[in-house]
Amino acid sequence: MFSLRPWLLGVKSLLLHPMRSLLTILGIFIGVASVIWLLAIGEGISRKAQEQIEGLGAENIIVRSIKPPDDTERRGGGPKLYGVTRKEFDVLASTIPDVTEVLRIRELPYRFQNTANPYVKPIDGRLVGCTPEYKDVTRLEIDRGRFLQAADLEERSNYCVIAAVLASELFPYEDPIGRDVYLPEARNYYKIIGVLKHRNATAAIGGSLAAQDFSKDIYIPIDTMQKRFGDMVVKRGSGSFNAQIFELSQITLRVNDADRVPAIAKLVENTLVPDQGQRRQDIAIVVPYELLEQAKTTKLMFMLFMGLIAAISLVVGGIGIMNIMLATVTERTREIGIRRAIGAKRRDIIRQFLIETIALSIVGGITGILGGLLCPAMISLTRRIIEYAFPEIMQTLPETVRDMNPDIVPVSIPLAFGISVMVGVIFGIYPARRAARMNPIEALRHSA
């Protein structure tokens, strides 16, 4: 039958030494809060990384053109031809099964200008030739106007859709819809028919896919780009001239079933026949699905590692409990002797000391949970302080860490609390048993 009296006696004994009890509770508090904090930070970093990978589309297969590291021409003399071609696009579109969409994309660096406002400086950005499906695949959202349509490709119109950041910089005091963007190097004008919402950049994926920054993009029909720009890219510098030929920057295949992505990716790789039996150096095949699975596995390992570190803090707190309770046993030798002399059994002594250790663990666990729940607010406050006091240091941090928000893992709360109580019981058993095994006569004689 449950009795409240032993718990009241236990709390009363702990209050006789408030500072000592407080320091013991502090050890458990730090351990429990560490479990919640470290798991929350690990979850936040992992979630941020997974969001960046998911931004590429878990059901997509991306084939990127990469400039080879050497300057040898593959086809005779003259400018180098590299990357995926329109012929390869047609082959992939007609032969690869279980694919709902195949997109062709071409990207060129260009300078954009608002000739109607001479006070606005030209801005360097990226001109992207694409199809209407590009918006859904890359998860772009329209803020005003519309995106490109099939009719724009057929007519090879001079329409364009502009990114939000670029629109605000080129047209700071006017609505860009219906305005013209001028490309000085190409001497071309494009009429703006749509403005996009802000789109976060995607992370770089090793050496296969560079980080994609959508903030200064202008999107035009890819057939219009082919007609006006051709396949040769000429770069002129002071005393230098460089010409390159590539037809497409990227081919994106969307698979109807994400579980089929690895098999389809292998088929795509086999379809793009390597040159002379060697692996092609001018393309890279990126499979976000595989990267996402790897990120999830890494997350579990990372969380396990972080939890292990936090568990060590709880063990240290448990050692503190054992240390305090051993000292308590020595101080309360006379009390133990008297209780045994008047009829208390060993199990009563064990129960009394275990109650005190559990009480310390429960109080430490509850305060630790409260401290752990403050993690998001404390991280946010710390980030603002660093941004204000040390902006240079903040800019050097990786984006995943800089923009990370801790995410409290719900299971970490009962887990940390349960471990704290278990630690209290485990580390309280030895002092309790030591107290219970005292000979009553020896205990009374010793205390006298």
VMD Tcl script that draws the C-alpha trace (Angstrom):
set ca {
  {0.00 0.00 0.00}
  {1.34 3.40 -0.98}
  {2.23 5.68 1.91}
  {3.04 9.37 1.61}
  {4.88 9.49 4.92}
  {8.24 8.09 3.67}
  {8.23 10.69 0.87}
  {7.59 13.51 3.33}
  {10.41 12.26 5.55}
  {12.69 12.01 2.52}
  {11.99 15.57 1.41}
  {12.45 16.81 4.98}
  {15.85 15.08 5.18}
  {16.94 16.68 1.90}
  {15.86 20.14 3.08}
  {18.16 19.85 6.09}
  {21.06 20.40 3.63}
  {19.55 22.67 0.96}
  {22.83 23.70 -0.71}
  {24.05 20.13 -1.02}
  {20.70 18.97 -2.37}
  {20.61 21.90 -4.81}
  {24.03 21.04 -6.22}
  {22.99 17.41 -6.62}
  {19.82 18.48 -8.43}
  {21.95 20.76 -10.64}
  {23.90 17.76 -11.92}
  {20.71 15.98 -12.97}
  {19.33 19.25 -14.40}
  {22.37 19.67 -16.65}
  {22.18 16.06 -17.80}
  {18.47 16.15 -18.68}
  {18.69 19.57 -20.34}
  {21.73 18.39 -22.32}
  {19.81 15.41 -23.69}
  {16.95 17.63 -24.89}
  {19.22 20.41 -26.19}
  {21.64 18.22 -28.11}
  {18.89 16.14 -29.69}
  {16.97 19.32 -30.60}
  {20.03 20.90 -32.22}
  {20.84 17.68 -34.04}
  {17.26 17.43 -35.30}
  {17.32 21.06 -36.45}
  {20.56 20.68 -38.40}
  {19.41 17.40 -39.93}
  {16.01 18.83 -40.90}
  {17.66 21.83 -42.56}
  {19.95 19.58 -44.59}
  {17.05 17.34 -45.62}
  {14.98 20.35 -46.69}
  {17.77 21.47 -48.99}
  {17.98 18.02 -50.54}
  {14.20 17.76 -50.83}
  {14.31 21.09 -52.66}
  {15.91 19.20 -55.53}
  {12.96 16.78 -55.58}
  {13.20 13.26 -54.17}
  {11.49 11.90 -57.30}
  {13.90 13.65 -59.69}
  {17.02 12.50 -61.49}
  {19.32 15.36 -62.47}
  {21.86 15.14 -65.28}
  {24.17 18.18 -65.22}
  {26.69 19.36 -67.78}
  {30.14 19.90 -66.30}
  {33.07 21.48 -68.03}
  {35.82 18.83 -68.17}
  {39.03 19.58 -66.28}
  {41.19 19.29 -69.43}
  {41.14 21.40 -72.61}
  {41.29 18.60 -75.16}
  {38.58 18.80 -77.82}
  {36.44 15.75 -78.24}
  {35.52 16.49 -81.85}
  {38.30 17.95 -83.95}
  {39.63 21.45 -83.47}
  {37.88 24.62 -82.46}
  {35.69 25.29 -79.43}
  {35.02 22.45 -77.07}
  {31.68 20.67 -77.12}
  {30.73 19.15 -73.77}
  {27.76 18.19 -71.62}
  {24.40 16.67 -72.38}
  {23.00 17.32 -75.84}
  {19.54 17.74 -77.31}
  {19.94 14.37 -79.02}
  {20.58 12.72 -75.66}
  {17.54 14.54 -74.30}
  {15.39 13.03 -77.07}
  {16.81 9.56 -76.36}
  {16.08 9.82 -72.63}
  {12.60 11.23 -73.24}
  {11.67 8.40 -75.63}
  {13.33 5.36 -74.05}
  {13.38 5.69 -70.24}
  {10.28 4.06 -68.64}
  {8.29 5.21 -65.60}
  {9.15 8.86 -66.27}
  {6.36 11.43 -66.21}
  {8.39 14.46 -67.33}
  {11.75 15.14 -68.93}
  {12.93 18.75 -68.76}
  {15.69 20.47 -70.72}
  {17.35 23.47 -69.13}
  {20.06 25.87 -70.29}
  {21.68 28.46 -68.04}
  {23.86 31.39 -69.07}
  {25.45 34.14 -66.95}
  {24.30 37.57 -68.12}
  {24.00 41.16 -67.02}
  {20.51 42.64 -66.71}
  {19.58 46.29 -67.00}
  {16.55 48.53 -66.58}
  {17.10 51.06 -69.37}
  {14.03 53.05 -68.33}
  {15.73 54.05 -65.08}
  {19.34 55.24 -65.54}
  {19.85 55.41 -61.75}
  {19.56 51.62 -61.38}
  {22.88 49.90 -61.97}
  {23.10 46.77 -64.15}
  {22.99 43.53 -62.16}
  {24.76 40.26 -62.89}
  {22.49 37.24 -62.78}
  {21.55 34.04 -64.54}
  {19.47 33.66 -67.69}
  {17.60 30.33 -67.62}
  {16.05 28.80 -70.71}
  {13.34 26.37 -69.63}
  {9.89 24.94 -70.25}
  {6.64 25.53 -68.32}
  {7.20 22.37 -66.24}
  {10.34 23.89 -64.73}
  {8.28 25.84 -62.19}
  {6.75 22.74 -60.59}
  {9.92 20.65 -60.67}
  {12.00 23.32 -58.93}
  {9.09 24.36 -56.68}
  {8.92 27.96 -57.80}
  {5.85 29.99 -56.85}
  {4.33 32.90 -58.74}
  {3.83 36.14 -56.81}
  {2.40 38.25 -59.64}
  {1.57 37.57 -63.25}
  {2.13 34.12 -64.72}
  {4.88 31.66 -65.62}
  {5.88 30.59 -69.11}
  {3.37 28.59 -71.14}
  {3.57 26.13 -74.03}
  {2.47 28.83 -76.48}
  {5.46 30.96 -75.46}
  {7.79 28.13 -76.51}
  {6.02 27.54 -79.81}
  {6.07 31.23 -80.71}
  {9.61 31.68 -79.34}
  {8.37 34.82 -77.66}
  {10.54 37.37 -75.87}
  {8.61 36.97 -72.60}
  {10.40 36.40 -69.31}
  {9.68 35.69 -65.65}
  {11.89 37.37 -63.07}
  {13.01 36.35 -59.56}
  {11.77 38.38 -56.60}
  {15.14 39.74 -55.45}
  {16.19 40.75 -58.96}
  {12.80 42.40 -59.56}
  {13.11 44.51 -56.40}
  {16.64 45.63 -57.35}
  {15.96 46.42 -61.03}
  {12.52 47.96 -60.40}
  {12.68 49.37 -56.85}
  {9.82 51.88 -57.23}
  {7.55 50.37 -59.88}
  {5.66 47.24 -60.78}
  {7.90 45.16 -63.07}
  {4.99 43.44 -64.83}
  {4.93 44.66 -68.43}
  {8.37 46.31 -68.16}
  {11.38 45.37 -70.27}
  {14.67 43.87 -69.13}
  {17.67 44.62 -71.34}
  {20.69 42.35 -71.86}
  {23.51 44.69 -72.95}
  {25.87 41.91 -74.08}
  {23.23 40.23 -76.24}
  {21.40 43.44 -77.16}
  {18.07 41.76 -76.44}
  {14.93 42.94 -74.65}
  {12.53 40.72 -72.74}
  {9.09 41.68 -71.48}
  {8.30 40.67 -67.90}
  {5.10 38.63 -67.58}
  {5.59 37.28 -64.08}
  {7.40 37.80 -60.77}
  {8.28 34.85 -58.54}
  {8.14 34.55 -54.78}
  {11.45 34.28 -52.95}
  {13.02 30.83 -53.28}
  {15.73 29.65 -50.90}
  {18.98 28.47 -52.41}
  {19.76 24.77 -52.59}
  {22.93 23.33 -51.10}
  {25.91 22.18 -53.12}
  {26.01 18.40 -53.45}
  {29.67 17.46 -53.36}
  {31.35 18.26 -56.67}
  {28.43 17.07 -58.77}
  {25.97 19.89 -58.30}
  {26.81 23.45 -57.36}
  {24.61 25.42 -55.02}
  {21.62 26.85 -56.87}
  {20.79 30.48 -56.08}
  {17.44 31.47 -57.56}
  {17.44 35.07 -56.33}
  {18.78 36.70 -59.53}
  {17.32 34.49 -62.25}
  {15.37 35.43 -65.33}
  {13.45 32.65 -67.08}
  {12.78 32.66 -70.82}
  {11.48 29.96 -73.22}
  {14.33 27.59 -74.01}
  {13.47 27.66 -77.71}
  {13.82 31.44 -77.64}
  {17.25 31.05 -76.03}
  {18.35 28.57 -78.69}
  {17.20 30.89 -81.49}
  {18.84 34.03 -80.10}
  {21.99 32.70 -78.45}
  {22.85 29.48 -80.27}
  {25.09 26.89 -78.66}
  {28.34 28.84 -78.46}
  {29.23 30.84 -75.37}
  {31.93 33.47 -75.94}
  {33.74 35.06 -73.03}
  {35.96 38.04 -73.73}
  {38.39 39.49 -71.23}
  {41.34 41.82 -71.24}
  {43.60 40.24 -73.83}
  {41.76 36.88 -73.70}
  {39.10 35.09 -75.72}
  {37.34 31.87 -74.76}
  {34.63 30.06 -76.66}
  {32.69 27.01 -75.50}
  {29.91 24.96 -77.01}
  {27.26 23.21 -74.96}
  {23.65 22.56 -75.83}
  {21.98 21.94 -72.46}
  {23.01 22.73 -68.89}
  {20.75 20.15 -67.33}
  {18.22 17.42 -68.01}
  {15.79 16.63 -65.20}
  {13.72 13.46 -65.23}
  {10.75 13.12 -62.90}
  {9.93 9.52 -61.96}
  {6.35 8.54 -61.16}
  {7.41 6.42 -58.15}
  {10.17 7.60 -55.81}
  {11.07 4.01 -54.93}
  {11.94 3.44 -58.60}
  {14.41 6.33 -58.69}
  {17.62 4.31 -58.01}
  {16.82 1.77 -60.76}
  {15.87 4.48 -63.27}
  {19.03 6.42 -62.40}
  {21.12 3.36 -63.23}
  {19.29 3.03 -66.55}
  {19.95 6.70 -67.34}
  {23.63 6.24 -66.59}
  {23.79 3.23 -68.93}
  {21.94 5.11 -71.65}
  {24.44 7.97 -71.69}
  {27.14 5.86 -73.35}
  {30.63 6.69 -72.02}
  {33.25 7.88 -74.48}
  {35.74 5.19 -75.47}
  {34.62 2.95 -72.63}
  {35.61 5.48 -69.98}
  {33.40 7.35 -67.57}
  {32.31 10.69 -68.98}
  {33.78 13.69 -67.24}
  {31.44 16.24 -68.81}
  {28.26 15.13 -67.03}
  {27.19 14.36 -63.47}
  {24.13 12.36 -62.45}
  {22.64 13.53 -59.14}
  {19.94 11.47 -57.42}
  {18.35 13.48 -54.56}
  {16.43 10.38 -53.40}
  {19.67 8.55 -52.60}
  {21.08 11.67 -50.96}
  {17.92 11.96 -48.86}
  {18.19 8.34 -47.71}
  {21.83 8.91 -46.82}
  {20.87 12.07 -44.93}
  {18.28 10.11 -42.91}
  {20.85 7.45 -42.03}
  {23.36 10.11 -41.09}
  {20.69 11.77 -38.96}
  {20.12 8.60 -36.92}
  {23.85 8.17 -36.35}
  {24.23 11.85 -35.46}
  {21.31 11.75 -33.03}
  {22.66 8.59 -31.42}
  {26.06 10.22 -30.99}
  {24.57 13.40 -29.53}
  {22.36 11.38 -27.19}
  {25.36 9.40 -26.03}
  {27.22 12.59 -25.16}
  {24.21 13.87 -23.22}
  {23.83 10.52 -21.44}
  {27.36 10.91 -20.14}
  {26.23 14.11 -18.42}
  {23.45 12.17 -16.72}
  {25.92 9.53 -15.55}
  {28.07 12.29 -14.06}
  {24.98 13.59 -12.28}
  {24.29 10.07 -11.00}
  {27.81 9.84 -9.61}
  {27.10 13.09 -7.80}
  {23.98 11.53 -6.29}
  {25.95 8.50 -5.10}
  {28.62 10.72 -3.60}
  {26.08 12.83 -1.71}
  {24.11 9.84 -0.48}
  {27.25 8.08 0.78}
  {28.08 11.21 2.75}
  {24.49 11.26 4.01}
  {24.73 7.65 5.21}
  {27.83 8.50 7.23}
  {26.17 11.57 8.76}
  {22.96 9.69 9.61}
  {24.58 6.64 11.21}
  {22.90 7.30 14.54}
  {19.49 7.75 12.90}
  {19.91 4.45 11.08}
  {20.96 2.69 14.31}
  {17.96 4.05 16.23}
  {15.50 3.08 13.49}
  {16.91 -0.44 13.33}
  {16.86 -0.72 17.14}
  {13.16 0.12 17.36}
  {12.19 -2.43 14.72}
  {12.81 -0.98 11.28}
  {13.77 -3.66 8.76}
  {16.50 -3.45 6.16}
  {14.00 -2.98 3.37}
  {12.60 0.04 5.23}
  {16.06 1.64 5.35}
  {16.67 0.84 1.65}
  {13.30 2.25 0.71}
  {13.90 5.46 2.66}
  {17.24 6.20 1.01}
  {15.96 5.25 -2.45}
  {13.05 7.63 -1.98}
  {15.48 10.44 -1.29}
  {17.58 9.68 -4.38}
  {14.47 9.37 -6.55}
  {13.17 12.68 -5.18}
  {16.44 14.35 -6.16}
  {16.23 12.78 -9.61}
  {12.59 13.77 -10.14}
  {13.19 17.41 -9.18}
  {16.33 17.50 -11.32}
  {14.48 15.85 -14.20}
  {11.52 18.27 -14.10}
  {13.74 21.35 -13.95}
  {15.92 19.85 -16.69}
  {12.87 19.42 -18.93}
  {11.87 23.05 -18.37}
  {15.42 24.12 -19.19}
  {15.44 21.90 -22.30}
  {12.20 23.44 -23.60}
  {13.94 26.83 -23.58}
  {16.40 25.61 -26.22}
  {14.77 27.29 -29.29}
  {14.42 30.63 -27.50}
  {17.98 30.54 -26.15}
  {19.45 29.58 -29.54}
  {17.52 32.40 -31.21}
  {18.70 34.90 -28.58}
  {22.31 33.70 -28.91}
  {22.12 33.99 -32.70}
  {20.87 37.60 -32.48}
  {23.64 38.50 -30.04}
  {26.31 37.01 -32.30}
  {24.82 38.71 -35.38}
  {24.92 42.05 -33.57}
  {28.32 41.70 -31.85}
  {30.23 39.53 -34.33}
  {28.60 39.78 -37.79}
  {31.78 38.62 -39.55}
  {31.86 35.38 -37.57}
  {28.17 34.77 -38.30}
  {28.73 35.11 -42.04}
  {31.51 32.53 -42.01}
  {29.25 29.84 -40.54}
  {27.67 27.33 -42.96}
  {24.15 28.20 -44.04}
  {22.82 24.97 -42.51}
  {24.10 26.07 -39.10}
  {23.40 29.79 -39.53}
  {19.72 29.34 -40.41}
  {19.10 26.29 -38.25}
  {16.25 26.33 -35.75}
  {16.31 23.67 -32.99}
  {13.44 21.22 -33.18}
  {12.48 19.63 -29.87}
  {12.28 15.86 -30.32}
  {9.12 14.81 -28.40}
  {10.56 11.44 -27.40}
  {13.57 13.15 -25.81}
  {11.45 14.55 -22.96}
  {10.16 11.26 -21.45}
  {13.46 9.60 -22.43}
  {15.58 12.13 -20.54}
  {13.23 12.10 -17.53}
  {13.11 8.31 -17.42}
  {16.89 8.06 -17.64}
  {17.28 10.62 -14.84}
  {15.03 8.59 -12.50}
  {16.77 5.37 -13.52}
  {20.15 6.97 -12.85}
  {18.93 8.04 -9.40}
  {17.77 4.50 -8.59}
  {20.93 2.81 -9.89}
  {23.33 5.17 -8.15}
  {21.20 5.22 -5.01}
  {21.10 1.45 -4.51}
  {24.65 1.11 -3.19}
  {24.34 3.85 -0.51}
  {20.91 2.49 0.50}
  {22.19 -1.08 0.82}
  {25.21 0.13 2.75}
  {22.95 1.94 5.19}
  {20.65 -1.08 5.54}
  {23.53 -3.46 6.30}
  {24.73 -1.48 9.29}
  {24.70 -3.32 12.57}
  {22.35 -1.38 14.87}
  {24.60 -1.77 17.93}
  {27.71 -0.75 15.99}
  {25.81 2.18 14.51}
  {24.71 3.40 17.97}
  {28.18 2.89 19.43}
  {29.79 4.72 16.50}
  {27.47 7.69 16.77}
  {27.98 7.95 20.49}
}
mol new
graphics top color blue
foreach p $ca { graphics top sphere $p radius 0.5 }
foreach p [lrange $ca 0 end-1] q [lrange $ca 1 end] { graphics top cylinder $p $q radius 0.2 }
display resetview
